[in-house]
């Protein structure tokens, strides 16, 4: 994975965390080229970072990542 793609994944994760509830699907659809196993890995790493910082968003991100993983099969 190149640095540019990694930065795009991180930006998408940050957008997911800050978007209004219920708009996640639209955001993923708009960024469909980034929705893959690489994104799932970055989501897990980002959740681990949030957890280490005591940020409650870690749980939401892990749950969302799990649902997304099921969708991707």
mmCIF file of the N, C-alpha and C atoms, coordinates in Angstrom:
data_MODEL
# 
_entry.id   MODEL 
# 
loop_
_atom_site.group_PDB 
_atom_site.id 
_atom_site.type_symbol 
_atom_site.label_atom_id 
_atom_site.label_alt_id 
_atom_site.label_comp_id 
_atom_site.label_asym_id 
_atom_site.label_entity_id 
_atom_site.label_seq_id 
_atom_site.pdbx_PDB_ins_code 
_atom_site.Cartn_x 
_atom_site.Cartn_y 
_atom_site.Cartn_z 
_atom_site.occupancy 
_atom_site.B_iso_or_equiv 
_atom_site.pdbx_formal_charge 
_atom_site.auth_seq_id 
_atom_site.auth_comp_id 
_atom_site.auth_asym_id 
_atom_site.auth_atom_id 
_atom_site.pdbx_PDB_model_num 
ATOM 1   N N  . UNK A 1 1  ? 0.855   -1.176  0.000  1.00 0.00 ? 1  UNK A N  1 
ATOM 2   C CA . UNK A 1 1  ? 0.000   0.000   0.000  1.00 0.00 ? 1  UNK A CA 1 
ATOM 3   C C  . UNK A 1 1  ? 0.900   1.237   0.000  1.00 0.00 ? 1  UNK A C  1 
ATOM 4   N N  . UNK A 1 2  ? 0.637   2.144   -0.910 1.00 0.00 ? 2  UNK A N  1 
ATOM 5   C CA . UNK A 1 2  ? 1.463   3.338   -0.964 1.00 0.00 ? 2  UNK A CA 1 
ATOM 6   C C  . UNK A 1 2  ? 0.955   4.405   0.008  1.00 0.00 ? 2  UNK A C  1 
ATOM 7   N N  . UNK A 1 3  ? 1.801   5.385   0.234  1.00 0.00 ? 3  UNK A N  1 
ATOM 8   C CA . UNK A 1 3  ? 1.512   6.433   1.218  1.00 0.00 ? 3  UNK A CA 1 
ATOM 9   C C  . UNK A 1 3  ? 0.249   7.216   0.858  1.00 0.00 ? 3  UNK A C  1 
ATOM 10  N N  . UNK A 1 4  ? 0.054   7.476   -0.422 1.00 0.00 ? 4  UNK A N  1 
ATOM 11  C CA . UNK A 1 4  ? -1.114  8.246   -0.851 1.00 0.00 ? 4  UNK A CA 1 
ATOM 12  C C  . UNK A 1 4  ? -2.408  7.489   -0.534 1.00 0.00 ? 4  UNK A C  1 
ATOM 13  N N  . UNK A 1 5  ? -2.420  6.198   -0.788 1.00 0.00 ? 5  UNK A N  1 
ATOM 14  C CA . UNK A 1 5  ? -3.615  5.397   -0.500 1.00 0.00 ? 5  UNK A CA 1 
ATOM 15  C C  . UNK A 1 5  ? -3.850  5.320   1.008  1.00 0.00 ? 5  UNK A C  1 
ATOM 16  N N  . UNK A 1 6  ? -2.781  5.158   1.774  1.00 0.00 ? 6  UNK A N  1 
ATOM 17  C CA . UNK A 1 6  ? -2.895  5.120   3.226  1.00 0.00 ? 6  UNK A CA 1 
ATOM 18  C C  . UNK A 1 6  ? -3.507  6.415   3.751  1.00 0.00 ? 6  UNK A C  1 
ATOM 19  N N  . UNK A 1 7  ? -3.057  7.532   3.233  1.00 0.00 ? 7  UNK A N  1 
ATOM 20  C CA . UNK A 1 7  ? -3.607  8.824   3.645  1.00 0.00 ? 7  UNK A CA 1 
ATOM 21  C C  . UNK A 1 7  ? -5.085  8.935   3.263  1.00 0.00 ? 7  UNK A C  1 
ATOM 22  N N  . UNK A 1 8  ? -5.452  8.393   2.116  1.00 0.00 ? 8  UNK A N  1 
ATOM 23  C CA . UNK A 1 8  ? -6.853  8.420   1.687  1.00 0.00 ? 8  UNK A CA 1 
ATOM 24  C C  . UNK A 1 8  ? -7.713  7.568   2.620  1.00 0.00 ? 8  UNK A C  1 
ATOM 25  N N  . UNK A 1 9  ? -7.189  6.399   3.030  1.00 0.00 ? 9  UNK A N  1 
ATOM 26  C CA . UNK A 1 9  ? -7.919  5.560   3.985  1.00 0.00 ? 9  UNK A CA 1 
ATOM 27  C C  . UNK A 1 9  ? -8.135  6.309   5.302  1.00 0.00 ? 9  UNK A C  1 
ATOM 28  N N  . UNK A 1 10 ? -7.073  6.916   5.814  1.00 0.00 ? 10 UNK A N  1 
ATOM 29  C CA . UNK A 1 10 ? -7.166  7.639   7.088  1.00 0.00 ? 10 UNK A CA 1 
ATOM 30  C C  . UNK A 1 10 ? -8.170  8.783   6.970  1.00 0.00 ? 10 UNK A C  1 
ATOM 31  N N  . UNK A 1 11 ? -8.129  9.508   5.872  1.00 0.00 ? 11 UNK A N  1 
ATOM 32  C CA . UNK A 1 11 ? -9.076  10.608  5.672  1.00 0.00 ? 11 UNK A CA 1 
ATOM 33  C C  . UNK A 1 11 ? -10.510 10.085  5.658  1.00 0.00 ? 11 UNK A C  1 
ATOM 34  N N  . UNK A 1 12 ? -10.736 8.948   5.015  1.00 0.00 ? 12 UNK A N  1 
ATOM 35  C CA . UNK A 1 12 ? -12.082 8.372   4.968  1.00 0.00 ? 12 UNK A CA 1 
ATOM 36  C C  . UNK A 1 12 ? -12.530 7.938   6.359  1.00 0.00 ? 12 UNK A C  1 
ATOM 37  N N  . UNK A 1 13 ? -11.644 7.321   7.118  1.00 0.00 ? 13 UNK A N  1 
ATOM 38  C CA . UNK A 1 13 ? -11.989 6.914   8.487  1.00 0.00 ? 13 UNK A CA 1 
ATOM 39  C C  . UNK A 1 13 ? -12.365 8.143   9.314  1.00 0.00 ? 13 UNK A C  1 
ATOM 40  N N  . UNK A 1 14 ? -11.604 9.210   9.199  1.00 0.00 ? 14 UNK A N  1 
ATOM 41  C CA . UNK A 1 14 ? -11.898 10.430  9.950  1.00 0.00 ? 14 UNK A CA 1 
ATOM 42  C C  . UNK A 1 14 ? -13.232 11.033  9.515  1.00 0.00 ? 14 UNK A C  1 
ATOM 43  N N  . UNK A 1 15 ? -13.536 10.958  8.230  1.00 0.00 ? 15 UNK A N  1 
ATOM 44  C CA . UNK A 1 15 ? -14.830 11.448  7.746  1.00 0.00 ? 15 UNK A CA 1 
ATOM 45  C C  . UNK A 1 15 ? -15.968 10.601  8.295  1.00 0.00 ? 15 UNK A C  1 
ATOM 46  N N  . UNK A 1 16 ? -15.771 9.288   8.342  1.00 0.00 ? 16 UNK A N  1 
ATOM 47  C CA . UNK A 1 16 ? -16.800 8.398   8.893  1.00 0.00 ? 16 UNK A CA 1 
ATOM 48  C C  . UNK A 1 16 ? -17.066 8.720   10.361 1.00 0.00 ? 16 UNK A C  1 
ATOM 49  N N  . UNK A 1 17 ? -16.010 9.004   11.092 1.00 0.00 ? 17 UNK A N  1 
ATOM 50  C CA . UNK A 1 17 ? -16.162 9.307   12.516 1.00 0.00 ? 17 UNK A CA 1 
ATOM 51  C C  . UNK A 1 17 ? -16.874 10.635  12.752 1.00 0.00 ? 17 UNK A C  1 
ATOM 52  N N  . UNK A 1 18 ? -16.759 11.550  11.811 1.00 0.00 ? 18 UNK A N  1 
ATOM 53  C CA . UNK A 1 18 ? -17.335 12.878  12.022 1.00 0.00 ? 18 UNK A CA 1 
ATOM 54  C C  . UNK A 1 18 ? -18.637 13.127  11.261 1.00 0.00 ? 18 UNK A C  1 
ATOM 55  N N  . UNK A 1 19 ? -19.034 12.214  10.389 1.00 0.00 ? 19 UNK A N  1 
ATOM 56  C CA . UNK A 1 19 ? -20.252 12.454  9.606  1.00 0.00 ? 19 UNK A CA 1 
ATOM 57  C C  . UNK A 1 19 ? -21.493 12.223  10.472 1.00 0.00 ? 19 UNK A C  1 
ATOM 58  N N  . UNK A 1 20 ? -22.596 12.862  10.117 1.00 0.00 ? 20 UNK A N  1 
ATOM 59  C CA . UNK A 1 20 ? -23.846 12.646  10.857 1.00 0.00 ? 20 UNK A CA 1 
ATOM 60  C C  . UNK A 1 20 ? -24.280 11.186  10.784 1.00 0.00 ? 20 UNK A C  1 
ATOM 61  N N  . UNK A 1 21 ? -24.846 10.713  11.871 1.00 0.00 ? 21 UNK A N  1 
ATOM 62  C CA . UNK A 1 21 ? -25.310 9.325   11.932 1.00 0.00 ? 21 UNK A CA 1 
ATOM 63  C C  . UNK A 1 21 ? -26.278 9.047   10.787 1.00 0.00 ? 21 UNK A C  1 
ATOM 64  N N  . UNK A 1 22 ? -26.082 7.920   10.122 1.00 0.00 ? 22 UNK A N  1 
ATOM 65  C CA . UNK A 1 22 ? -26.944 7.528   9.021  1.00 0.00 ? 22 UNK A CA 1 
ATOM 66  C C  . UNK A 1 22 ? -26.400 7.893   7.652  1.00 0.00 ? 22 UNK A C  1 
ATOM 67  N N  . UNK A 1 23 ? -25.354 8.705   7.610  1.00 0.00 ? 23 UNK A N  1 
ATOM 68  C CA . UNK A 1 23 ? -24.791 9.110   6.322  1.00 0.00 ? 23 UNK A CA 1 
ATOM 69  C C  . UNK A 1 23 ? -23.537 8.328   5.949  1.00 0.00 ? 23 UNK A C  1 
ATOM 70  N N  . UNK A 1 24 ? -23.199 7.319   6.751  1.00 0.00 ? 24 UNK A N  1 
ATOM 71  C CA . UNK A 1 24 ? -21.998 6.532   6.490  1.00 0.00 ? 24 UNK A CA 1 
ATOM 72  C C  . UNK A 1 24 ? -22.056 5.826   5.136  1.00 0.00 ? 24 UNK A C  1 
ATOM 73  N N  . UNK A 1 25 ? -23.211 5.268   4.801  1.00 0.00 ? 25 UNK A N  1 
ATOM 74  C CA . UNK A 1 25 ? -23.347 4.536   3.536  1.00 0.00 ? 25 UNK A CA 1 
ATOM 75  C C  . UNK A 1 25 ? -23.105 5.455   2.342  1.00 0.00 ? 25 UNK A C  1 
ATOM 76  N N  . UNK A 1 26 ? -23.625 6.667   2.412  1.00 0.00 ? 26 UNK A N  1 
ATOM 77  C CA . UNK A 1 26 ? -23.409 7.630   1.328  1.00 0.00 ? 26 UNK A CA 1 
ATOM 78  C C  . UNK A 1 26 ? -21.929 7.949   1.181  1.00 0.00 ? 26 UNK A C  1 
ATOM 79  N N  . UNK A 1 27 ? -21.266 8.115   2.309  1.00 0.00 ? 27 UNK A N  1 
ATOM 80  C CA . UNK A 1 27 ? -19.842 8.428   2.300  1.00 0.00 ? 27 UNK A CA 1 
ATOM 81  C C  . UNK A 1 27 ? -19.036 7.279   1.697  1.00 0.00 ? 27 UNK A C  1 
ATOM 82  N N  . UNK A 1 28 ? -19.390 6.056   2.069  1.00 0.00 ? 28 UNK A N  1 
ATOM 83  C CA . UNK A 1 28 ? -18.699 4.893   1.505  1.00 0.00 ? 28 UNK A CA 1 
ATOM 84  C C  . UNK A 1 28 ? -18.959 4.770   0.010  1.00 0.00 ? 28 UNK A C  1 
ATOM 85  N N  . UNK A 1 29 ? -20.187 5.036   -0.396 1.00 0.00 ? 29 UNK A N  1 
ATOM 86  C CA . UNK A 1 29 ? -20.525 4.955   -1.818 1.00 0.00 ? 29 UNK A CA 1 
ATOM 87  C C  . UNK A 1 29 ? -19.743 5.999   -2.615 1.00 0.00 ? 29 UNK A C  1 
ATOM 88  N N  . UNK A 1 30 ? -19.605 7.186   -2.049 1.00 0.00 ? 30 UNK A N  1 
ATOM 89  C CA . UNK A 1 30 ? -18.868 8.247   -2.728 1.00 0.00 ? 30 UNK A CA 1 
ATOM 90  C C  . UNK A 1 30 ? -17.371 7.938   -2.816 1.00 0.00 ? 30 UNK A C  1 
ATOM 91  N N  . UNK A 1 31 ? -16.902 7.054   -1.943 1.00 0.00 ? 31 UNK A N  1 
ATOM 92  C CA . UNK A 1 31 ? -15.488 6.672   -1.910 1.00 0.00 ? 31 UNK A CA 1 
ATOM 93  C C  . UNK A 1 31 ? -15.321 5.180   -2.173 1.00 0.00 ? 31 UNK A C  1 
ATOM 94  N N  . UNK A 1 32 ? -16.141 4.643   -3.059 1.00 0.00 ? 32 UNK A N  1 
ATOM 95  C CA . UNK A 1 32 ? -16.188 3.199   -3.305 1.00 0.00 ? 32 UNK A CA 1 
ATOM 96  C C  . UNK A 1 32 ? -14.828 2.610   -3.673 1.00 0.00 ? 32 UNK A C  1 
ATOM 97  N N  . UNK A 1 33 ? -13.986 3.376   -4.324 1.00 0.00 ? 33 UNK A N  1 
ATOM 98  C CA . UNK A 1 33 ? -12.671 2.864   -4.718 1.00 0.00 ? 33 UNK A CA 1 
ATOM 99  C C  . UNK A 1 33 ? -11.785 2.550   -3.516 1.00 0.00 ? 33 UNK A C  1 
ATOM 100 N N  . UNK A 1 34 ? -12.131 3.101   -2.352 1.00 0.00 ? 34 UNK A N  1 
ATOM 101 C CA . UNK A 1 34 ? -11.338 2.867   -1.142 1.00 0.00 ? 34 UNK A CA 1 
ATOM 102 C C  . UNK A 1 34 ? -11.923 1.782   -0.248 1.00 0.00 ? 34 UNK A C  1 
ATOM 103 N N  . UNK A 1 35 ? -13.094 1.288   -0.590 1.00 0.00 ? 35 UNK A N  1 
ATOM 104 C CA . UNK A 1 35 ? -13.765 0.306   0.266  1.00 0.00 ? 35 UNK A CA 1 
ATOM 105 C C  . UNK A 1 35 ? -13.256 -1.085  -0.097 1.00 0.00 ? 35 UNK A C  1 
ATOM 106 N N  . UNK A 1 36 ? -12.263 -1.531  0.663  1.00 0.00 ? 36 UNK A N  1 
ATOM 107 C CA . UNK A 1 36 ? -11.646 -2.836  0.440  1.00 0.00 ? 36 UNK A CA 1 
ATOM 108 C C  . UNK A 1 36 ? -10.998 -3.312  1.733  1.00 0.00 ? 36 UNK A C  1 
ATOM 109 N N  . UNK A 1 37 ? -10.305 -4.421  1.648  1.00 0.00 ? 37 UNK A N  1 
ATOM 110 C CA . UNK A 1 37 ? -9.686  -5.002  2.839  1.00 0.00 ? 37 UNK A CA 1 
ATOM 111 C C  . UNK A 1 37 ? -8.633  -4.065  3.437  1.00 0.00 ? 37 UNK A C  1 
ATOM 112 N N  . UNK A 1 38 ? -8.017  -3.250  2.623  1.00 0.00 ? 38 UNK A N  1 
ATOM 113 C CA . UNK A 1 38 ? -7.047  -2.276  3.129  1.00 0.00 ? 38 UNK A CA 1 
ATOM 114 C C  . UNK A 1 38 ? -7.697  -1.274  4.059  1.00 0.00 ? 38 UNK A C  1 
ATOM 115 N N  . UNK A 1 39 ? -8.892  -0.831  3.711  1.00 0.00 ? 39 UNK A N  1 
ATOM 116 C CA . UNK A 1 39 ? -9.628  0.090   4.571  1.00 0.00 ? 39 UNK A CA 1 
ATOM 117 C C  . UNK A 1 39 ? -9.935  -0.570  5.903  1.00 0.00 ? 39 UNK A C  1 
ATOM 118 N N  . UNK A 1 40 ? -10.328 -1.836  5.873  1.00 0.00 ? 40 UNK A N  1 
ATOM 119 C CA . UNK A 1 40 ? -10.634 -2.543  7.118  1.00 0.00 ? 40 UNK A CA 1 
ATOM 120 C C  . UNK A 1 40 ? -9.415  -2.584  8.037  1.00 0.00 ? 40 UNK A C  1 
ATOM 121 N N  . UNK A 1 41 ? -8.248  -2.816  7.464  1.00 0.00 ? 41 UNK A N  1 
ATOM 122 C CA . UNK A 1 41 ? -7.023  -2.838  8.255  1.00 0.00 ? 41 UNK A CA 1 
ATOM 123 C C  . UNK A 1 41 ? -6.726  -1.495  8.889  1.00 0.00 ? 41 UNK A C  1 
ATOM 124 N N  . UNK A 1 42 ? -6.904  -0.435  8.121  1.00 0.00 ? 42 UNK A N  1 
ATOM 125 C CA . UNK A 1 42 ? -6.664  0.908   8.643  1.00 0.00 ? 42 UNK A CA 1 
ATOM 126 C C  . UNK A 1 42 ? -7.691  1.236   9.723  1.00 0.00 ? 42 UNK A C  1 
ATOM 127 N N  . UNK A 1 43 ? -8.928  0.809   9.529  1.00 0.00 ? 43 UNK A N  1 
ATOM 128 C CA . UNK A 1 43 ? -9.958  1.051   10.545 1.00 0.00 ? 43 UNK A CA 1 
ATOM 129 C C  . UNK A 1 43 ? -9.575  0.387   11.865 1.00 0.00 ? 43 UNK A C  1 
ATOM 130 N N  . UNK A 1 44 ? -9.061  -0.824  11.808 1.00 0.00 ? 44 UNK A N  1 
ATOM 131 C CA . UNK A 1 44 ? -8.654  -1.530  13.024 1.00 0.00 ? 44 UNK A CA 1 
ATOM 132 C C  . UNK A 1 44 ? -7.485  -0.819  13.702 1.00 0.00 ? 44 UNK A C  1 
ATOM 133 N N  . UNK A 1 45 ? -6.511  -0.401  12.916 1.00 0.00 ? 45 UNK A N  1 
ATOM 134 C CA . UNK A 1 45 ? -5.366  0.320   13.480 1.00 0.00 ? 45 UNK A CA 1 
ATOM 135 C C  . UNK A 1 45 ? -5.805  1.647   14.089 1.00 0.00 ? 45 UNK A C  1 
ATOM 136 N N  . UNK A 1 46 ? -6.707  2.335   13.419 1.00 0.00 ? 46 UNK A N  1 
ATOM 137 C CA . UNK A 1 46 ? -7.195  3.624   13.912 1.00 0.00 ? 46 UNK A CA 1 
ATOM 138 C C  . UNK A 1 46 ? -7.988  3.413   15.201 1.00 0.00 ? 46 UNK A C  1 
ATOM 139 N N  . UNK A 1 47 ? -8.789  2.351   15.238 1.00 0.00 ? 47 UNK A N  1 
ATOM 140 C CA . UNK A 1 47 ? -9.556  2.042   16.450 1.00 0.00 ? 47 UNK A CA 1 
ATOM 141 C C  . UNK A 1 47 ? -8.617  1.736   17.610 1.00 0.00 ? 47 UNK A C  1 
ATOM 142 N N  . UNK A 1 48 ? -7.541  1.009   17.352 1.00 0.00 ? 48 UNK A N  1 
ATOM 143 C CA . UNK A 1 48 ? -6.561  0.704   18.402 1.00 0.00 ? 48 UNK A CA 1 
ATOM 144 C C  . UNK A 1 48 ? -5.927  1.989   18.922 1.00 0.00 ? 48 UNK A C  1 
ATOM 145 N N  . UNK A 1 49 ? -5.622  2.909   18.016 1.00 0.00 ? 49 UNK A N  1 
ATOM 146 C CA . UNK A 1 49 ? -5.067  4.195   18.428 1.00 0.00 ? 49 UNK A CA 1 
ATOM 147 C C  . UNK A 1 49 ? -6.070  4.962   19.292 1.00 0.00 ? 49 UNK A C  1 
ATOM 148 N N  . UNK A 1 50 ? -7.323  5.030   18.834 1.00 0.00 ? 50 UNK A N  1 
ATOM 149 C CA . UNK A 1 50 ? -8.345  5.738   19.605 1.00 0.00 ? 50 UNK A CA 1 
ATOM 150 C C  . UNK A 1 50 ? -8.507  5.123   20.991 1.00 0.00 ? 50 UNK A C  1 
ATOM 151 N N  . UNK A 1 51 ? -8.494  3.800   21.041 1.00 0.00 ? 51 UNK A N  1 
ATOM 152 C CA . UNK A 1 51 ? -8.634  3.106   22.316 1.00 0.00 ? 51 UNK A CA 1 
ATOM 153 C C  . UNK A 1 51 ? -7.482  3.453   23.253 1.00 0.00 ? 51 UNK A C  1 
ATOM 154 N N  . UNK A 1 52 ? -6.279  3.526   22.718 1.00 0.00 ? 52 UNK A N  1 
ATOM 155 C CA . UNK A 1 52 ? -5.116  3.867   23.546 1.00 0.00 ? 52 UNK A CA 1 
ATOM 156 C C  . UNK A 1 52 ? -5.208  5.288   24.087 1.00 0.00 ? 52 UNK A C  1 
ATOM 157 N N  . UNK A 1 53 ? -5.990  6.119   23.403 1.00 0.00 ? 53 UNK A N  1 
ATOM 158 C CA . UNK A 1 53 ? -6.191  7.501   23.831 1.00 0.00 ? 53 UNK A CA 1 
ATOM 159 C C  . UNK A 1 53 ? -7.425  7.655   24.724 1.00 0.00 ? 53 UNK A C  1 
ATOM 160 N N  . UNK A 1 54 ? -8.113  6.549   24.974 1.00 0.00 ? 54 UNK A N  1 
ATOM 161 C CA . UNK A 1 54 ? -9.318  6.595   25.797 1.00 0.00 ? 54 UNK A CA 1 
ATOM 162 C C  . UNK A 1 54 ? -10.525 7.161   25.071 1.00 0.00 ? 54 UNK A C  1 
ATOM 163 N N  . UNK A 1 55 ? -10.496 7.140   23.761 1.00 0.00 ? 55 UNK A N  1 
ATOM 164 C CA . UNK A 1 55 ? -11.580 7.698   22.943 1.00 0.00 ? 55 UNK A CA 1 
ATOM 165 C C  . UNK A 1 55 ? -12.654 6.636   22.714 1.00 0.00 ? 55 UNK A C  1 
ATOM 166 N N  . UNK A 1 56 ? -13.879 6.945   23.101 1.00 0.00 ? 56 UNK A N  1 
ATOM 167 C CA . UNK A 1 56 ? -14.993 6.016   22.957 1.00 0.00 ? 56 UNK A CA 1 
ATOM 168 C C  . UNK A 1 56 ? -15.377 5.704   21.522 1.00 0.00 ? 56 UNK A C  1 
ATOM 169 N N  . UNK A 1 57 ? -14.887 6.478   20.574 1.00 0.00 ? 57 UNK A N  1 
ATOM 170 C CA . UNK A 1 57 ? -15.190 6.201   19.169 1.00 0.00 ? 57 UNK A CA 1 
ATOM 171 C C  . UNK A 1 57 ? -14.557 4.903   18.692 1.00 0.00 ? 57 UNK A C  1 
ATOM 172 N N  . UNK A 1 58 ? -13.596 4.384   19.445 1.00 0.00 ? 58 UNK A N  1 
ATOM 173 C CA . UNK A 1 58 ? -12.935 3.135   19.054 1.00 0.00 ? 58 UNK A CA 1 
ATOM 174 C C  . UNK A 1 58 ? -13.946 2.006   18.942 1.00 0.00 ? 58 UNK A C  1 
ATOM 175 N N  . UNK A 1 59 ? -14.848 1.927   19.891 1.00 0.00 ? 59 UNK A N  1 
ATOM 176 C CA . UNK A 1 59 ? -15.851 0.854   19.875 1.00 0.00 ? 59 UNK A CA 1 
ATOM 177 C C  . UNK A 1 59 ? -16.753 0.980   18.652 1.00 0.00 ? 59 UNK A C  1 
ATOM 178 N N  . UNK A 1 60 ? -17.234 2.186   18.395 1.00 0.00 ? 60 UNK A N  1 
ATOM 179 C CA . UNK A 1 60 ? -18.097 2.400   17.231 1.00 0.00 ? 60 UNK A CA 1 
ATOM 180 C C  . UNK A 1 60 ? -17.364 2.002   15.961 1.00 0.00 ? 60 UNK A C  1 
ATOM 181 N N  . UNK A 1 61 ? -16.104 2.412   15.835 1.00 0.00 ? 61 UNK A N  1 
ATOM 182 C CA . UNK A 1 61 ? -15.339 2.131   14.624 1.00 0.00 ? 61 UNK A CA 1 
ATOM 183 C C  . UNK A 1 61 ? -15.143 0.632   14.440 1.00 0.00 ? 61 UNK A C  1 
ATOM 184 N N  . UNK A 1 62 ? -14.873 -0.079  15.514 1.00 0.00 ? 62 UNK A N  1 
ATOM 185 C CA . UNK A 1 62 ? -14.711 -1.539  15.410 1.00 0.00 ? 62 UNK A CA 1 
ATOM 186 C C  . UNK A 1 62 ? -16.024 -2.209  14.998 1.00 0.00 ? 62 UNK A C  1 
ATOM 187 N N  . UNK A 1 63 ? -17.125 -1.761  15.575 1.00 0.00 ? 63 UNK A N  1 
ATOM 188 C CA . UNK A 1 63 ? -18.425 -2.339  15.213 1.00 0.00 ? 63 UNK A CA 1 
ATOM 189 C C  . UNK A 1 63 ? -18.756 -2.046  13.753 1.00 0.00 ? 63 UNK A C  1 
ATOM 190 N N  . UNK A 1 64 ? -18.508 -0.829  13.331 1.00 0.00 ? 64 UNK A N  1 
ATOM 191 C CA . UNK A 1 64 ? -18.783 -0.449  11.948 1.00 0.00 ? 64 UNK A CA 1 
ATOM 192 C C  . UNK A 1 64 ? -17.895 -1.244  10.996 1.00 0.00 ? 64 UNK A C  1 
ATOM 193 N N  . UNK A 1 65 ? -16.644 -1.392  11.352 1.00 0.00 ? 65 UNK A N  1 
ATOM 194 C CA . UNK A 1 65 ? -15.711 -2.172  10.544 1.00 0.00 ? 65 UNK A CA 1 
ATOM 195 C C  . UNK A 1 65 ? -16.174 -3.619  10.415 1.00 0.00 ? 65 UNK A C  1 
ATOM 196 N N  . UNK A 1 66 ? -16.691 -4.178  11.492 1.00 0.00 ? 66 UNK A N  1 
ATOM 197 C CA . UNK A 1 66 ? -17.200 -5.550  11.455 1.00 0.00 ? 66 UNK A CA 1 
ATOM 198 C C  . UNK A 1 66 ? -18.371 -5.699  10.502 1.00 0.00 ? 66 UNK A C  1 
ATOM 199 N N  . UNK A 1 67 ? -19.277 -4.724  10.536 1.00 0.00 ? 67 UNK A N  1 
ATOM 200 C CA . UNK A 1 67 ? -20.421 -4.760  9.612  1.00 0.00 ? 67 UNK A CA 1 
ATOM 201 C C  . UNK A 1 67 ? -19.953 -4.609  8.166  1.00 0.00 ? 67 UNK A C  1 
ATOM 202 N N  . UNK A 1 68 ? -18.985 -3.740  7.964  1.00 0.00 ? 68 UNK A N  1 
ATOM 203 C CA . UNK A 1 68 ? -18.451 -3.530  6.619  1.00 0.00 ? 68 UNK A CA 1 
ATOM 204 C C  . UNK A 1 68 ? -17.747 -4.792  6.118  1.00 0.00 ? 68 UNK A C  1 
ATOM 205 N N  . UNK A 1 69 ? -17.029 -5.462  6.988  1.00 0.00 ? 69 UNK A N  1 
ATOM 206 C CA . UNK A 1 69 ? -16.340 -6.702  6.613  1.00 0.00 ? 69 UNK A CA 1 
ATOM 207 C C  . UNK A 1 69 ? -17.343 -7.755  6.154  1.00 0.00 ? 69 UNK A C  1 
ATOM 208 N N  . UNK A 1 70 ? -18.483 -7.838  6.824  1.00 0.00 ? 70 UNK A N  1 
ATOM 209 C CA . UNK A 1 70 ? -19.524 -8.788  6.420  1.00 0.00 ? 70 UNK A CA 1 
ATOM 210 C C  . UNK A 1 70 ? -20.058 -8.440  5.040  1.00 0.00 ? 70 UNK A C  1 
ATOM 211 N N  . UNK A 1 71 ? -20.200 -7.166  4.775  1.00 0.00 ? 71 UNK A N  1 
ATOM 212 C CA . UNK A 1 71 ? -20.694 -6.713  3.476  1.00 0.00 ? 71 UNK A CA 1 
ATOM 213 C C  . UNK A 1 71 ? -19.705 -7.061  2.365  1.00 0.00 ? 71 UNK A C  1 
ATOM 214 N N  . UNK A 1 72 ? -18.422 -6.899  2.665  1.00 0.00 ? 72 UNK A N  1 
ATOM 215 C CA . UNK A 1 72 ? -17.396 -7.186  1.663  1.00 0.00 ? 72 UNK A CA 1 
ATOM 216 C C  . UNK A 1 72 ? -17.221 -8.680  1.439  1.00 0.00 ? 72 UNK A C  1 
ATOM 217 N N  . UNK A 1 73 ? -17.630 -9.472  2.433  1.00 0.00 ? 73 UNK A N  1 
ATOM 218 C CA . UNK A 1 73 ? -17.553 -10.928 2.305  1.00 0.00 ? 73 UNK A CA 1 
ATOM 219 C C  . UNK A 1 73 ? -16.182 -11.406 2.545  1.00 0.00 ? 73 UNK A C  1 
# 
